[in-house]
Amino acid sequence: MIVRVTLCRRVLMIFCVVLLKVIVHVGAGIAITVLRHLVPPTHPYKVDFLGFYVQQRTGLSNFTHGLVGEFIQHVLTSPLLC
């Protein structure tokens, strides 16, 4: 059973699909998603993990720090993407 919950206030909306994902919208310019990735039982580590995605960042300060700051201020590169 999938339970969906949405909480809306003036500038904040939180949408939650229980055990799968949480989407947070702040105002009209900030959207952050936390997604639960389920790892198959045959995977060598057998550990589920959370994916953290900043979808819209308009309105975030250049001084944003912590987990959100890591995603918006640093450019991550991978040799696999080049």
C-alpha positions in Angstrom: 0.0 0.0 0.0 1.4 3.4 -1.0 0.4 6.3 1.3 0.7 9.8 -0.2 0.6 12.9 2.1 0.8 16.5 1.0 1.2 19.4 3.4 0.8 22.9 1.9 1.3 26.3 3.6 1.9 29.8 2.1 5.4 29.2 0.8 6.1 25.6 1.8 4.7 22.4 0.2 5.9 18.9 1.3 4.8 15.9 -0.7 5.5 12.5 0.7 5.1 9.1 -0.8 5.7 7.0 2.3 8.9 4.8 2.1 9.7 6.1 -1.4 10.3 9.8 -1.7 9.8 13.3 -0.2 9.6 16.4 -2.3 9.9 19.8 -0.7 9.0 23.0 -2.5 9.9 26.4 -0.9 8.3 29.4 -2.6 8.3 29.3 -6.4 12.1 28.7 -6.9 13.4 25.9 -4.6 12.6 22.2 -5.0 14.5 19.4 -3.3 13.7 15.7 -3.6 14.9 12.9 -1.4 14.4 9.5 -3.0 14.8 6.1 -1.4 16.7 3.8 -3.7 16.0 0.1 -3.0 19.0 -2.2 -3.7 18.1 -5.7 -4.8 18.9 -8.5 -2.4 21.5 -9.9 -4.8 23.6 -6.7 -4.6 26.9 -7.3 -2.8 26.3 -4.5 -0.3 22.6 -5.1 0.3 22.1 -1.6 1.6 19.3 0.8 0.5 20.4 4.4 0.2 18.9 7.9 -0.2 19.4 10.0 -3.3 19.3 13.8 -2.7 18.4 16.0 -5.6 18.2 19.8 -5.9 15.7 20.2 -8.8 15.3 24.0 -8.6 17.7 26.3 -6.7 16.5 29.8 -7.6 16.3 31.7 -4.4 19.0 29.8 -2.5 21.8 32.0 -1.2 25.5 31.5 -2.2 26.1 31.1 1.5 23.9 28.0 1.7 25.9 25.3 3.6 25.4 21.8 4.8 24.1 19.1 2.6 22.1 21.5 0.3 25.2 23.7 0.0 27.3 20.8 -1.1 25.0 20.2 -4.0 24.6 23.7 -5.2 28.1 25.2 -4.8 30.4 22.4 -6.0 30.5 21.2 -9.5 30.9 17.4 -9.4 32.6 15.8 -12.4 33.1 12.2 -13.2 35.3 10.6 -15.9 32.3 8.5 -16.8 30.4 11.6 -17.8 33.1 13.1 -20.0 
